[in-house]
Amino acid sequence: MSLRAGAARIPLDPPLGIPMMGYGARQGSAAGRHDPLYARALYLADSAGPERDLLLLELDLCLMAPAQADEVRARLAARTALAAERILVGCTHTHSGPDTGLAVLLAGAAAPSHVEPLLQAAVEAGERAWAEAAPARLGVGRGEAHIGRNRRSAEGPLDPGVVVVRVDDAEGAPRAVLYLHGCHPTVLGHENLEYSADWPGAASRTVEEALPGALALFAPASHADVDPRTRGVMDLAVDGQSLGASFEEMQALGREVGAAVAETALGITTRADAPLAAASARLSLPVHGAEGGSEAARAALEAGRRDALAALDLPPDSDAGTGELFALTGERTRELPAEECRARRARARRYLRDRTAARFAGGLEPQVEVQVLVLGDAVLLGLPLEPTVDVGGAWRERLASPHACVVGIANGWLRYLPHPQNFREPGAERSYEVLMSTFVPDAATRLLDRGEKLLAGLRGAA
């Protein structure tokens, strides 16, 4: 085999004065640019054939809809002849980027005009990486970073691991460094109105300073229940928890991760015959309440509606819409004692979760994509969800490899993915991750099973 690689980045330059994305509590529109946003791409191929190439794209955006990711993949497939299922389109999940029109798309309307240039930048980055591919070498390592804390519980699980993929040119000079770590890019909070890639932007700059000539790309690993250590445990009874830290603190945490990535990358030995593979499949998954079919789902939703209205002391015939109920959940419980406030908000939020699940997912039992990418010793499982730490740990344990990693928000976003055990934990019904999930409690197991089957097929074909 003879490995080839190309890497590229294209600036994202969203206009000022438009909504930002990531925080419901944010007021005001984008008013400045603190640090640049990019679309970054890494293309890899080897001489074994056209089915031995893949493309990974990461955009400094919070989220995008699966349809938007599919559009980018289709455009790239048309321009490069690279199969769409071998392309991963992800978001770094910064909460200080522009709105991507997700809410209006779900409502059946067209995305705002500023969104198309963002998608086009992704296409241009991917096409440039593909066009500039040259002989290369690849190696994989694992380091550690300690900027996160579990936000469900102070004693909750953490994975400090950072999976690092180093790509060199044929002479061994660095060309790209892909790194994956599980921590929300939410050092900056809802009060911030300046565009920023948050800590991954600072981390990538640190990596590029330490390895001149390399393009650094961040992809979020299992991060759903991990926030930067500048934040505390999430509590349904406390408002305003999305206030953030300073730009200086954001940059310091990013430099901390970047230093760990650079140290790991500098210790990696690369090779020209590293294996590559990619595969994708879709799996039917029922949303909450739909396990027994549409009639059972309607009955469960009606029972949830009655319970939510009772929790908010609203009449049983109230026809409040989704947005109004979200607002009333806060307004009608704010003055209650903390424990009662948590309990009532959880009841209302559980109904709102289930009421919106099918709309987010595209049906009561939609087809959810599972994607596997093999980059040397790294085995990446791409899911269009935000997985908890336990989901990533389960994937790593199944493969018995420190370089196995789940990539969150891959090819779109369908909300959160807790592990089945997260649904059984004490207080699970008040956990933000459970209350922001879309699918039945064993969804993570089903997705991991499908990923493992895909990987077995790839290894059998090798």
C-alpha positions as a Markdown table, in Angstrom:
| # | Residue | x | y | z |
|---|---|---|---|---|
| 1 | Met | 0.0 | 0.0 | 0.0 |
| 2 | Ser | 1.0 | 3.6 | -0.6 |
| 3 | Leu | -0.8 | 6.1 | 1.6 |
| 4 | Arg | -1.9 | 9.5 | 0.3 |
| 5 | Ala | -3.3 | 12.4 | 2.3 |
| 6 | Gly | -4.4 | 16.0 | 1.9 |
| 7 | Ala | -5.5 | 18.5 | 4.4 |
| 8 | Ala | -7.1 | 21.9 | 4.0 |
| 9 | Arg | -9.1 | 24.6 | 5.8 |
| 10 | Ile | -11.4 | 27.3 | 4.6 |
| 11 | Pro | -12.5 | 30.2 | 6.8 |
| 12 | Leu | -16.1 | 30.5 | 7.9 |
| 13 | Asp | -17.0 | 34.1 | 7.8 |
| 14 | Pro | -20.5 | 34.5 | 9.1 |
| 15 | Pro | -21.9 | 38.0 | 9.1 |
| 16 | Leu | -22.4 | 40.0 | 12.3 |
| 17 | Gly | -25.9 | 40.8 | 13.5 |
| 18 | Ile | -27.3 | 37.3 | 13.1 |
| 19 | Pro | -28.3 | 34.9 | 15.8 |
| 20 | Met | -25.7 | 32.7 | 17.5 |
| 21 | Met | -26.2 | 29.0 | 18.5 |
| 22 | Gly | -25.8 | 27.0 | 21.6 |
| 23 | Tyr | -27.6 | 28.7 | 24.5 |
| 24 | Gly | -31.3 | 29.2 | 25.0 |
| 25 | Ala | -30.5 | 32.0 | 27.5 |
| 26 | Arg | -28.5 | 34.0 | 25.0 |
| 27 | Gln | -29.9 | 37.5 | 24.2 |
| 28 | Gly | -28.7 | 39.5 | 21.3 |
| 29 | Ser | -27.0 | 38.7 | 18.0 |
| 30 | Ala | -23.4 | 38.3 | 17.0 |
| 31 | Ala | -21.5 | 41.5 | 17.7 |
| 32 | Gly | -17.9 | 40.7 | 17.1 |
| 33 | Arg | -15.2 | 38.1 | 16.2 |
| 34 | His | -12.8 | 37.0 | 18.9 |
| 35 | Asp | -11.0 | 34.2 | 17.0 |
| 36 | Pro | -11.5 | 32.7 | 13.5 |
| 37 | Leu | -13.9 | 29.9 | 12.6 |
| 38 | Tyr | -13.0 | 27.3 | 10.0 |
| 39 | Ala | -14.0 | 24.3 | 8.0 |
| 40 | Arg | -11.2 | 21.8 | 8.2 |
| 41 | Ala | -10.8 | 18.7 | 6.1 |
| 42 | Leu | -8.5 | 15.6 | 6.1 |
| 43 | Tyr | -8.6 | 13.2 | 3.1 |
| 44 | Leu | -6.8 | 9.8 | 3.3 |
| 45 | Ala | -6.4 | 7.2 | 0.6 |
| 46 | Asp | -4.2 | 4.2 | -0.2 |
| 47 | Ser | -3.3 | 2.4 | -3.4 |
| 48 | Ala | -5.4 | -0.7 | -2.5 |
| 49 | Gly | -8.4 | 0.7 | -4.5 |
| 50 | Pro | -11.1 | 3.3 | -4.5 |
| 51 | Glu | -12.8 | 1.8 | -1.5 |
| 52 | Arg | -9.7 | 2.6 | 0.6 |
| 53 | Asp | -10.3 | 6.3 | 0.9 |
| 54 | Leu | -12.2 | 8.6 | 3.3 |
| 55 | Leu | -12.7 | 12.2 | 4.1 |
| 56 | Leu | -13.3 | 13.7 | 7.5 |
| 57 | Leu | -14.7 | 17.3 | 7.8 |
| 58 | Glu | -15.0 | 19.3 | 11.0 |
| 59 | Leu | -16.7 | 22.8 | 11.0 |
| 60 | Asp | -16.5 | 25.3 | 13.8 |
| 61 | Leu | -20.2 | 25.3 | 14.3 |
| 62 | Cys | -22.4 | 24.1 | 17.1 |
| 63 | Leu | -24.8 | 21.8 | 15.3 |
| 64 | Met | -26.3 | 21.0 | 11.9 |
| 65 | Ala | -29.2 | 19.0 | 10.7 |
| 66 | Pro | -28.6 | 15.5 | 9.1 |
| 67 | Ala | -30.1 | 16.9 | 5.9 |
| 68 | Gln | -27.4 | 19.6 | 5.8 |
| 69 | Ala | -24.6 | 17.1 | 6.4 |
| 70 | Asp | -26.1 | 14.9 | 3.7 |
| 71 | Glu | -26.1 | 17.8 | 1.3 |
| 72 | Val | -22.4 | 18.6 | 1.9 |
| 73 | Arg | -21.6 | 14.9 | 1.4 |
| 74 | Ala | -23.6 | 14.7 | -1.8 |
| 75 | Arg | -21.9 | 17.8 | -3.3 |
| 76 | Leu | -18.5 | 16.4 | -2.4 |
| 77 | Ala | -19.3 | 13.0 | -3.8 |
| 78 | Ala | -20.2 | 14.7 | -7.1 |
| 79 | Arg | -17.0 | 16.6 | -7.2 |
| 80 | Thr | -14.6 | 14.0 | -6.0 |
| 81 | Ala | -16.1 | 10.6 | -6.9 |
| 82 | Leu | -15.7 | 9.7 | -3.2 |
| 83 | Ala | -18.7 | 7.8 | -2.0 |
| 84 | Ala | -20.9 | 9.9 | 0.4 |
| 85 | Glu | -20.9 | 7.1 | 3.0 |
| 86 | Arg | -17.1 | 7.4 | 3.3 |
| 87 | Ile | -17.4 | 11.1 | 4.2 |
| 88 | Leu | -17.9 | 12.3 | 7.8 |
| 89 | Val | -19.2 | 15.8 | 8.2 |
| 90 | Gly | -19.0 | 17.0 | 11.8 |
| 91 | Cys | -19.3 | 20.1 | 14.0 |
| 92 | Thr | -16.8 | 21.0 | 16.7 |
| 93 | His | -19.8 | 22.0 | 18.8 |
| 94 | Thr | -18.6 | 25.5 | 19.7 |
| 95 | His | -21.4 | 27.4 | 21.4 |
| 96 | Ser | -20.1 | 30.6 | 20.1 |
| 97 | Gly | -20.7 | 30.2 | 16.4 |
| 98 | Pro | -23.5 | 31.2 | 14.0 |
| 99 | Asp | -27.0 | 29.7 | 14.0 |
| 100 | Thr | -27.3 | 27.1 | 11.2 |
| 101 | Gly | -31.1 | 27.2 | 10.8 |
| 102 | Leu | -31.7 | 23.9 | 12.6 |
| 103 | Ala | -34.9 | 25.1 | 14.3 |
| 104 | Val | -36.5 | 26.5 | 11.1 |
| 105 | Leu | -35.5 | 23.5 | 9.1 |
| 106 | Leu | -37.3 | 21.3 | 11.7 |
| 107 | Ala | -40.3 | 23.6 | 11.3 |
| 108 | Gly | -40.3 | 23.0 | 7.5 |
| 109 | Ala | -38.9 | 26.4 | 6.5 |
| 110 | Ala | -35.8 | 27.2 | 4.6 |
| 111 | Ala | -32.5 | 28.0 | 6.4 |
| 112 | Pro | -31.4 | 31.6 | 6.6 |
| 113 | Ser | -29.3 | 33.0 | 3.7 |
| 114 | His | -26.1 | 33.1 | 5.8 |
| 115 | Val | -26.1 | 29.3 | 6.1 |
| 116 | Glu | -25.4 | 28.4 | 2.5 |
| 117 | Pro | -21.9 | 30.0 | 2.5 |
| 118 | Leu | -21.0 | 27.9 | 5.6 |
| 119 | Leu | -21.9 | 24.7 | 3.8 |
| 120 | Gln | -20.1 | 25.8 | 0.7 |
| 121 | Ala | -17.0 | 26.4 | 2.7 |
| 122 | Ala | -17.2 | 22.8 | 3.9 |
| 123 | Val | -17.4 | 21.6 | 0.4 |
| 124 | Glu | -14.4 | 23.7 | -0.7 |
| 125 | Ala | -12.3 | 22.5 | 2.2 |
| 126 | Gly | -13.1 | 18.8 | 1.4 |
| 127 | Glu | -12.5 | 19.3 | -2.3 |
| 128 | Arg | -9.2 | 21.0 | -1.7 |
| 129 | Ala | -8.0 | 18.3 | 0.7 |
| 130 | Trp | -8.9 | 15.7 | -1.9 |
| 131 | Ala | -7.2 | 17.5 | -4.8 |
| 132 | Glu | -4.0 | 18.2 | -2.9 |
| 133 | Ala | -3.4 | 14.6 | -1.7 |
| 134 | Ala | 0.2 | 13.5 | -1.8 |
| 135 | Pro | 2.3 | 10.5 | -0.5 |
| 136 | Ala | 2.0 | 10.4 | 3.2 |
| 137 | Arg | 2.5 | 8.5 | 6.4 |
| 138 | Leu | 0.2 | 7.9 | 9.4 |
| 139 | Gly | 0.4 | 7.0 | 13.0 |
| 140 | Val | -1.9 | 7.0 | 16.1 |
| 141 | Gly | -1.3 | 7.7 | 19.8 |
| 142 | Arg | -3.2 | 8.5 | 22.9 |
| 143 | Gly | -2.6 | 11.2 | 25.5 |
| 144 | Glu | -4.5 | 12.8 | 28.3 |
| 145 | Ala | -6.0 | 16.2 | 29.1 |
| 146 | His | -7.8 | 17.2 | 32.3 |
| 147 | Ile | -9.9 | 20.2 | 31.5 |
| 148 | Gly | -13.3 | 18.6 | 32.0 |
| 149 | Arg | -15.6 | 17.6 | 34.8 |
| 150 | Asn | -18.7 | 15.5 | 34.8 |
| 151 | Arg | -21.8 | 17.7 | 34.9 |
| 152 | Arg | -24.3 | 15.1 | 36.0 |
| 153 | Ser | -22.4 | 14.4 | 39.2 |
| 154 | Ala | -19.2 | 15.6 | 40.9 |
| 155 | Glu | -18.2 | 12.0 | 41.1 |
| 156 | Gly | -19.4 | 11.1 | 37.6 |
| 157 | Pro | -17.3 | 9.4 | 35.1 |
| 158 | Leu | -14.6 | 11.2 | 33.0 |
| 159 | Asp | -12.4 | 10.1 | 30.2 |
| 160 | Pro | -9.3 | 12.2 | 30.0 |
| 161 | Gly | -8.1 | 10.4 | 26.9 |
| 162 | Val | -7.1 | 12.3 | 23.7 |
| 163 | Val | -6.9 | 10.1 | 20.6 |
| 164 | Val | -4.3 | 11.6 | 18.2 |
| 165 | Val | -3.8 | 10.8 | 14.6 |
| 166 | Arg | -0.7 | 12.2 | 13.0 |
| 167 | Val | -0.3 | 12.5 | 9.3 |
| 168 | Asp | 3.1 | 13.2 | 7.7 |
| 169 | Asp | 4.4 | 13.7 | 4.2 |
| 170 | Ala | 6.5 | 11.1 | 2.6 |
| 171 | Glu | 9.7 | 12.5 | 4.3 |
| 172 | Gly | 8.2 | 12.5 | 7.8 |
| 173 | Ala | 7.3 | 16.2 | 8.1 |
| 174 | Pro | 3.9 | 16.8 | 9.8 |
| 175 | Arg | 0.9 | 17.6 | 7.5 |
| 176 | Ala | -2.1 | 17.2 | 9.8 |
| 177 | Val | -3.0 | 16.3 | 13.4 |
| 178 | Leu | -6.5 | 15.0 | 14.1 |
| 179 | Tyr | -7.4 | 14.9 | 17.8 |
| 180 | Leu | -10.5 | 13.7 | 19.6 |
| 181 | His | -11.5 | 14.5 | 23.2 |
| 182 | Gly | -14.7 | 14.4 | 25.2 |
| 183 | Cys | -15.4 | 17.9 | 26.6 |
| 184 | His | -18.0 | 20.5 | 25.6 |
| 185 | Pro | -16.6 | 23.6 | 24.0 |
| 186 | Thr | -18.5 | 25.8 | 26.5 |
| 187 | Val | -15.9 | 27.8 | 28.4 |
| 188 | Leu | -17.6 | 30.9 | 26.9 |
| 189 | Gly | -21.2 | 31.3 | 28.0 |
| 190 | His | -24.5 | 32.7 | 26.9 |
| 191 | Glu | -23.4 | 36.3 | 27.6 |
| 192 | Asn | -20.7 | 36.1 | 24.9 |
| 193 | Leu | -21.7 | 37.7 | 21.6 |
| 194 | Glu | -18.4 | 37.2 | 19.8 |
| 195 | Tyr | -17.7 | 34.4 | 17.4 |
| 196 | Ser | -15.1 | 31.9 | 18.8 |
| 197 | Ala | -14.1 | 28.3 | 18.3 |
| 198 | Asp | -13.9 | 28.2 | 22.1 |
| 199 | Trp | -11.1 | 26.0 | 23.6 |
| 200 | Pro | -10.7 | 23.7 | 20.5 |
| 201 | Gly | -9.6 | 26.8 | 18.5 |
| 202 | Ala | -7.0 | 27.7 | 21.1 |
| 203 | Ala | -5.9 | 24.0 | 21.2 |
| 204 | Ser | -5.5 | 23.8 | 17.5 |
| 205 | Arg | -3.4 | 26.9 | 17.4 |
| 206 | Thr | -1.2 | 25.4 | 20.1 |
| 207 | Val | -0.7 | 22.2 | 18.1 |
| 208 | Glu | 0.1 | 24.1 | 14.9 |
| 209 | Glu | 2.7 | 26.1 | 16.7 |
| 210 | Ala | 4.4 | 23.0 | 18.1 |
| 211 | Leu | 4.3 | 21.1 | 14.7 |
| 212 | Pro | 4.9 | 23.7 | 12.0 |
| 213 | Gly | 3.3 | 22.8 | 8.7 |
| 214 | Ala | 0.6 | 20.7 | 10.3 |
| 215 | Leu | -3.1 | 21.4 | 10.1 |
| 216 | Ala | -4.9 | 20.6 | 13.4 |
| 217 | Leu | -8.4 | 19.2 | 13.4 |
| 218 | Phe | -10.6 | 18.7 | 16.4 |
| 219 | Ala | -13.5 | 16.2 | 16.6 |
| 220 | Pro | -15.7 | 15.9 | 19.7 |
| 221 | Ala | -15.6 | 12.5 | 21.4 |
| 222 | Ser | -18.1 | 11.3 | 24.0 |
| 223 | His | -18.8 | 14.7 | 25.6 |
| 224 | Ala | -22.5 | 14.8 | 26.5 |
| 225 | Asp | -22.0 | 14.8 | 30.2 |
| 226 | Val | -18.7 | 16.6 | 30.4 |
| 227 | Asp | -18.2 | 20.4 | 30.7 |
| 228 | Pro | -15.1 | 22.4 | 31.1 |
| 229 | Arg | -13.9 | 22.5 | 34.7 |
| 230 | Thr | -14.9 | 26.2 | 34.8 |
| 231 | Arg | -18.5 | 25.0 | 35.2 |
| 232 | Gly | -20.3 | 23.1 | 37.9 |
| 233 | Val | -22.8 | 20.3 | 38.2 |
| 234 | Met | -26.0 | 21.0 | 36.2 |
| 235 | Asp | -29.1 | 21.5 | 38.3 |
| 236 | Leu | -32.6 | 21.8 | 37.0 |
| 237 | Ala | -33.5 | 24.1 | 39.9 |
| 238 | Val | -30.8 | 26.7 | 39.1 |
| 239 | Asp | -31.3 | 29.2 | 36.4 |
| 240 | Gly | -28.5 | 31.0 | 34.4 |
| 241 | Gln | -26.0 | 28.1 | 34.6 |
| 242 | Ser | -24.8 | 28.8 | 31.1 |
| 243 | Leu | -22.9 | 31.9 | 32.2 |
| 244 | Gly | -19.3 | 31.4 | 31.0 |
| 245 | Ala | -15.7 | 32.2 | 31.9 |
| 246 | Ser | -13.4 | 34.7 | 30.3 |
| 247 | Phe | -11.6 | 34.6 | 26.9 |
| 248 | Glu | -8.3 | 34.2 | 28.9 |
| 249 | Glu | -9.6 | 31.2 | 30.7 |
| 250 | Met | -10.9 | 29.7 | 27.5 |
| 251 | Gln | -7.5 | 30.1 | 25.8 |
| 252 | Ala | -5.7 | 28.7 | 28.8 |
| 253 | Leu | -7.8 | 25.5 | 28.8 |
| 254 | Gly | -7.3 | 25.2 | 25.0 |
| 255 | Arg | -3.5 | 25.6 | 25.4 |
| 256 | Glu | -3.6 | 22.8 | 28.0 |
| 257 | Val | -5.3 | 20.4 | 25.6 |
| 258 | Gly | -3.1 | 21.6 | 22.7 |
| 259 | Ala | 0.1 | 20.9 | 24.7 |
| 260 | Ala | -1.1 | 17.4 | 25.5 |
| 261 | Val | -2.0 | 16.8 | 21.8 |
| 262 | Ala | 1.4 | 18.1 | 20.6 |
| 263 | Glu | 3.3 | 16.1 | 23.1 |
| 264 | Thr | 1.5 | 12.9 | 22.0 |
| 265 | Ala | 1.8 | 13.8 | 18.3 |
| 266 | Leu | 5.6 | 14.4 | 18.6 |
| 267 | Gly | 6.0 | 10.9 | 20.0 |
| 268 | Ile | 4.1 | 9.1 | 17.3 |
| 269 | Thr | 5.9 | 7.0 | 14.7 |
| 270 | Thr | 4.2 | 7.2 | 11.3 |
| 271 | Arg | 4.1 | 4.6 | 8.5 |
| 272 | Ala | 3.2 | 4.5 | 4.8 |
| 273 | Asp | 1.2 | 1.3 | 5.0 |
| 274 | Ala | -1.3 | 2.3 | 7.7 |
| 275 | Pro | -4.7 | 0.6 | 7.0 |
| 276 | Leu | -7.7 | 2.7 | 6.0 |
| 277 | Ala | -11.4 | 1.7 | 5.8 |
| 278 | Ala | -14.8 | 3.3 | 6.0 |
| 279 | Ala | -18.4 | 2.0 | 6.1 |
| 280 | Ser | -21.8 | 3.3 | 6.9 |
| 281 | Ala | -25.2 | 1.8 | 7.6 |
| 282 | Arg | -28.6 | 2.9 | 8.9 |
| 283 | Leu | -30.5 | 1.4 | 11.8 |
| 284 | Ser | -34.2 | 1.8 | 12.8 |
| 285 | Leu | -34.5 | 3.3 | 16.3 |
| 286 | Pro | -37.8 | 4.1 | 18.1 |
| 287 | Val | -38.0 | 7.4 | 19.8 |
| 288 | His | -39.2 | 7.6 | 23.4 |
| 289 | Gly | -42.6 | 6.1 | 23.9 |
| 290 | Ala | -42.7 | 4.5 | 20.4 |
| 291 | Glu | -41.5 | 1.0 | 21.3 |
| 292 | Gly | -45.0 | -0.4 | 21.1 |
| 293 | Gly | -46.0 | 1.4 | 17.9 |
| 294 | Ser | -47.8 | 4.6 | 17.0 |
| 295 | Glu | -50.9 | 4.0 | 19.2 |
| 296 | Ala | -48.8 | 3.3 | 22.2 |
| 297 | Ala | -46.8 | 6.4 | 21.5 |
| 298 | Arg | -49.9 | 8.6 | 21.3 |
| 299 | Ala | -51.2 | 7.2 | 24.6 |
| 300 | Ala | -47.8 | 7.7 | 26.3 |
| 301 | Leu | -47.6 | 11.2 | 25.0 |
| 302 | Glu | -51.1 | 12.1 | 26.2 |
| 303 | Ala | -50.3 | 10.7 | 29.7 |
| 304 | Gly | -47.1 | 12.8 | 29.7 |
| 305 | Arg | -49.0 | 15.9 | 28.6 |
| 306 | Arg | -51.5 | 15.5 | 31.5 |
| 307 | Asp | -48.6 | 15.0 | 34.0 |
| 308 | Ala | -46.7 | 18.0 | 32.7 |
| 309 | Leu | -49.7 | 20.3 | 32.9 |
| 310 | Ala | -50.3 | 19.1 | 36.5 |
| 311 | Ala | -46.7 | 19.7 | 37.4 |
| 312 | Leu | -47.1 | 23.3 | 36.2 |
| 313 | Asp | -50.5 | 23.8 | 37.8 |
| 314 | Leu | -52.1 | 24.4 | 34.4 |
| 315 | Pro | -55.6 | 23.3 | 33.5 |
| 316 | Pro | -55.8 | 19.8 | 31.8 |
| 317 | Asp | -57.3 | 21.4 | 28.6 |
| 318 | Ser | -54.5 | 23.8 | 28.1 |
| 319 | Asp | -53.3 | 24.0 | 24.5 |
| 320 | Ala | -49.9 | 25.7 | 25.2 |
| 321 | Gly | -47.4 | 25.2 | 22.4 |
| 322 | Thr | -43.9 | 23.8 | 22.8 |
| 323 | Gly | -42.2 | 27.2 | 23.2 |
| 324 | Glu | -44.8 | 28.4 | 25.6 |
| 325 | Leu | -44.5 | 25.3 | 27.7 |
| 326 | Phe | -40.7 | 25.7 | 27.9 |
| 327 | Ala | -41.1 | 29.2 | 29.1 |
| 328 | Leu | -43.8 | 28.3 | 31.6 |
| 329 | Thr | -41.7 | 25.5 | 33.0 |
| 330 | Gly | -39.3 | 28.1 | 34.3 |
| 331 | Glu | -41.8 | 30.8 | 35.2 |
| 332 | Arg | -44.2 | 28.6 | 37.2 |
| 333 | Thr | -41.5 | 26.8 | 39.3 |
| 334 | Arg | -38.9 | 29.4 | 39.9 |
| 335 | Glu | -40.1 | 30.4 | 43.4 |
| 336 | Leu | -40.6 | 26.8 | 44.6 |
| 337 | Pro | -38.2 | 25.1 | 47.1 |
| 338 | Ala | -35.3 | 23.6 | 45.2 |
| 339 | Glu | -36.3 | 19.9 | 45.5 |
| 340 | Glu | -39.9 | 20.6 | 44.4 |
| 341 | Cys | -38.7 | 22.8 | 41.6 |
| 342 | Arg | -36.4 | 20.0 | 40.2 |
| 343 | Ala | -39.2 | 17.5 | 40.4 |
| 344 | Arg | -41.8 | 19.6 | 38.6 |
| 345 | Arg | -39.4 | 20.8 | 36.0 |
| 346 | Ala | -38.3 | 17.3 | 35.3 |
| 347 | Arg | -41.9 | 16.2 | 34.7 |
| 348 | Ala | -42.5 | 19.0 | 32.3 |
| 349 | Arg | -39.2 | 18.6 | 30.5 |
| 350 | Arg | -39.8 | 14.9 | 30.1 |
| 351 | Tyr | -43.0 | 15.5 | 28.3 |
| 352 | Leu | -41.4 | 18.2 | 26.1 |
| 353 | Arg | -38.6 | 15.8 | 25.2 |
| 354 | Asp | -41.1 | 13.2 | 24.1 |
| 355 | Arg | -43.4 | 15.7 | 22.4 |
| 356 | Thr | -40.5 | 16.9 | 20.2 |
| 357 | Ala | -38.6 | 13.6 | 19.7 |
| 358 | Ala | -40.3 | 12.5 | 16.5 |
| 359 | Arg | -39.9 | 15.9 | 14.9 |
| 360 | Phe | -36.1 | 16.0 | 15.7 |
| 361 | Ala | -35.6 | 12.4 | 14.5 |
| 362 | Gly | -37.9 | 12.6 | 11.4 |
| 363 | Gly | -40.5 | 10.0 | 12.6 |
| 364 | Leu | -41.4 | 7.6 | 15.4 |
| 365 | Glu | -38.8 | 5.0 | 14.2 |
| 366 | Pro | -36.3 | 6.8 | 11.9 |
| 367 | Gln | -33.3 | 5.4 | 10.2 |
| 368 | Val | -30.2 | 6.6 | 12.2 |
| 369 | Glu | -26.8 | 6.5 | 10.5 |
| 370 | Val | -23.8 | 4.6 | 12.0 |
| 371 | Gln | -20.4 | 5.2 | 10.4 |
| 372 | Val | -17.1 | 3.5 | 11.1 |
| 373 | Leu | -13.8 | 5.0 | 10.0 |
| 374 | Val | -10.5 | 3.1 | 10.4 |
| 375 | Leu | -7.4 | 5.3 | 10.4 |
| 376 | Gly | -4.4 | 3.1 | 11.2 |
| 377 | Asp | -4.9 | 1.9 | 14.7 |
| 378 | Ala | -7.7 | 4.4 | 15.4 |
| 379 | Val | -11.3 | 3.1 | 15.0 |
| 380 | Leu | -13.8 | 5.9 | 15.0 |
| 381 | Leu | -17.6 | 5.4 | 15.4 |
| 382 | Gly | -19.5 | 8.4 | 14.0 |
| 383 | Leu | -22.9 | 9.0 | 15.4 |
| 384 | Pro | -25.3 | 11.9 | 14.8 |
| 385 | Leu | -25.8 | 12.4 | 18.6 |
| 386 | Glu | -24.0 | 13.6 | 21.7 |
| 387 | Pro | -22.9 | 10.4 | 23.5 |
| 388 | Thr | -22.1 | 10.3 | 27.2 |
| 389 | Val | -18.8 | 9.2 | 28.6 |
| 390 | Asp | -20.2 | 5.7 | 29.2 |
| 391 | Val | -21.0 | 5.3 | 25.6 |
| 392 | Gly | -17.5 | 6.1 | 24.5 |
| 393 | Gly | -16.1 | 3.7 | 27.2 |
| 394 | Ala | -18.3 | 0.9 | 26.0 |
| 395 | Trp | -17.0 | 1.3 | 22.5 |
| 396 | Arg | -13.4 | 1.2 | 23.7 |
| 397 | Glu | -14.1 | -1.8 | 25.9 |
| 398 | Arg | -15.8 | -3.7 | 23.0 |
| 399 | Leu | -12.7 | -3.2 | 20.8 |
| 400 | Ala | -10.2 | -3.6 | 23.6 |
| 401 | Ser | -8.3 | -0.7 | 22.1 |
| 402 | Pro | -7.2 | 2.6 | 23.6 |
| 403 | His | -7.6 | 4.1 | 20.1 |
| 404 | Ala | -11.2 | 3.3 | 19.7 |
| 405 | Cys | -13.3 | 6.5 | 19.9 |
| 406 | Val | -16.9 | 7.6 | 19.3 |
| 407 | Val | -17.2 | 10.8 | 17.2 |
| 408 | Gly | -20.2 | 12.8 | 18.3 |
| 409 | Ile | -22.4 | 15.1 | 16.1 |
| 410 | Ala | -21.2 | 13.2 | 13.1 |
| 411 | Asn | -23.4 | 13.7 | 10.0 |
| 412 | Gly | -26.0 | 15.8 | 11.8 |
| 413 | Trp | -27.6 | 16.0 | 15.3 |
| 414 | Leu | -30.4 | 14.1 | 16.8 |
| 415 | Arg | -29.9 | 15.3 | 20.4 |
| 416 | Tyr | -28.3 | 13.3 | 23.2 |
| 417 | Leu | -27.3 | 9.6 | 23.6 |
| 418 | Pro | -27.0 | 8.4 | 27.1 |
| 419 | His | -25.8 | 4.8 | 27.8 |
| 420 | Pro | -28.6 | 2.5 | 29.1 |
| 421 | Gln | -27.0 | 2.5 | 32.5 |
| 422 | Asn | -27.4 | 6.4 | 32.6 |
| 423 | Phe | -31.2 | 5.9 | 32.4 |
| 424 | Arg | -31.0 | 3.6 | 35.5 |
| 425 | Glu | -28.9 | 5.9 | 37.7 |
| 426 | Pro | -30.4 | 7.6 | 40.8 |
| 427 | Gly | -32.0 | 10.8 | 39.7 |
| 428 | Ala | -31.8 | 9.9 | 36.0 |
| 429 | Glu | -35.2 | 11.4 | 35.3 |
| 430 | Arg | -33.8 | 14.8 | 36.3 |
| 431 | Ser | -30.6 | 14.5 | 34.3 |
| 432 | Tyr | -30.2 | 17.0 | 31.4 |
| 433 | Glu | -28.7 | 14.3 | 29.2 |
| 434 | Val | -31.7 | 12.0 | 29.7 |
| 435 | Leu | -34.1 | 14.9 | 29.3 |
| 436 | Met | -32.4 | 15.9 | 26.1 |
| 437 | Ser | -32.3 | 12.4 | 24.6 |
| 438 | Thr | -34.4 | 11.3 | 21.6 |
| 439 | Phe | -34.4 | 7.5 | 21.5 |
| 440 | Val | -35.3 | 4.6 | 23.7 |
| 441 | Pro | -32.9 | 3.8 | 26.6 |
| 442 | Asp | -31.2 | 0.9 | 24.9 |
| 443 | Ala | -30.5 | 3.0 | 21.7 |
| 444 | Ala | -26.8 | 3.3 | 22.5 |
| 445 | Thr | -26.4 | -0.5 | 22.8 |
| 446 | Arg | -28.1 | -1.0 | 19.4 |
| 447 | Leu | -25.9 | 1.6 | 17.8 |
| 448 | Leu | -22.7 | 0.1 | 19.2 |
| 449 | Asp | -23.8 | -3.3 | 18.1 |
| 450 | Arg | -24.3 | -2.0 | 14.5 |
| 451 | Gly | -20.9 | -0.3 | 14.6 |
| 452 | Glu | -19.2 | -3.5 | 15.7 |
| 453 | Lys | -20.9 | -5.4 | 12.9 |
| 454 | Leu | -19.7 | -2.8 | 10.4 |
| 455 | Leu | -16.2 | -3.1 | 11.7 |
| 456 | Ala | -16.3 | -6.9 | 11.4 |
| 457 | Gly | -17.3 | -6.5 | 7.8 |
| 458 | Leu | -14.5 | -4.1 | 7.1 |
| 459 | Arg | -11.9 | -6.4 | 8.7 |
| 460 | Gly | -13.3 | -9.4 | 6.9 |
| 461 | Ala | -12.9 | -7.6 | 3.6 |
| 462 | Ala | -9.4 | -6.5 | 4.3 |
